[in-house]
């Protein structure tokens, strides 16, 4: 071989890439299933009470309150 240093670098690069493919998720067929979860787990009544309290404290306008209440009652 005329360039032993070049050959050893090339072999090292090939080995490194093949090892990286094995340990970094290269050929994994494993999948993860994620179930949908409800956004809110509080009962509707509690949500409506919190909404009304926020409205009464001035945290939202009449229009915002009505829209939020309507949205909750649709679900």
CORHU-V530778 format. One record per residue. N is the residue number from 1. RES is the residue in one small letter. PSI is psi as a letter, one per 30 degrees, with the letter a starting at -180 (999 if undefined). OMEGA is omega in whole degrees, 0 to 359 (NA if undefined). BURIAL is I if it has 9 or more other ideal C-beta (glycine too) atoms within 8 Angstrom, else O. Layout:
N_RES_PSI_OMEGA_BURIAL / N_RES_PSI_OMEGA_BURIAL
//
This chain:
1_x_k_184_O / 2_x_e_184_O / 3_x_i_183_O / 4_x_e_180_O / 5_x_e_179_O / 6_x_e_179_O / 7_x_e_181_I / 8_x_e_177_O / 9_x_e_179_O / 10_x_e_178_O / 11_x_e_179_O / 12_x_e_180_O / 13_x_e_180_O / 14_x_e_179_O / 15_x_e_180_O / 16_x_e_180_O / 17_x_e_180_O / 18_x_e_177_O / 19_x_e_180_O / 20_x_e_178_I / 21_x_f_181_I / 22_x_e_188_O / 23_x_f_184_O / 24_x_h_176_O / 25_x_g_184_O / 26_x_e_187_O / 27_x_g_183_O / 28_x_k_179_O / 29_x_g_183_O / 30_x_k_177_O / 31_x_l_179_O / 32_x_k_179_O / 33_x_k_179_O / 34_x_k_180_O / 35_x_k_177_O / 36_x_k_178_O / 37_x_k_178_O / 38_x_k_181_O / 39_x_e_182_O / 40_x_k_179_O / 41_x_f_178_O / 42_x_k_178_O / 43_x_l_182_O / 44_x_e_180_O / 45_x_e_179_O / 46_x_e_179_O / 47_x_e_180_I / 48_x_e_179_I / 49_x_e_179_O / 50_x_e_180_I / 51_x_e_180_I / 52_x_e_179_I / 53_x_e_179_O / 54_x_e_179_I / 55_x_e_182_I / 56_x_f_179_O / 57_x_f_177_O / 58_x_g_181_O / 59_x_f_179_O / 60_x_l_180_O / 61_x_l_177_O / 62_x_e_181_O / 63_x_e_179_O / 64_x_e_179_I / 65_x_e_181_I / 66_x_e_180_O / 67_x_e_180_O / 68_x_e_179_I / 69_x_e_179_I / 70_x_e_180_O / 71_x_e_178_O / 72_x_e_183_I / 73_x_f_176_O / 74_x_e_183_O / 75_x_999_NA_O
//
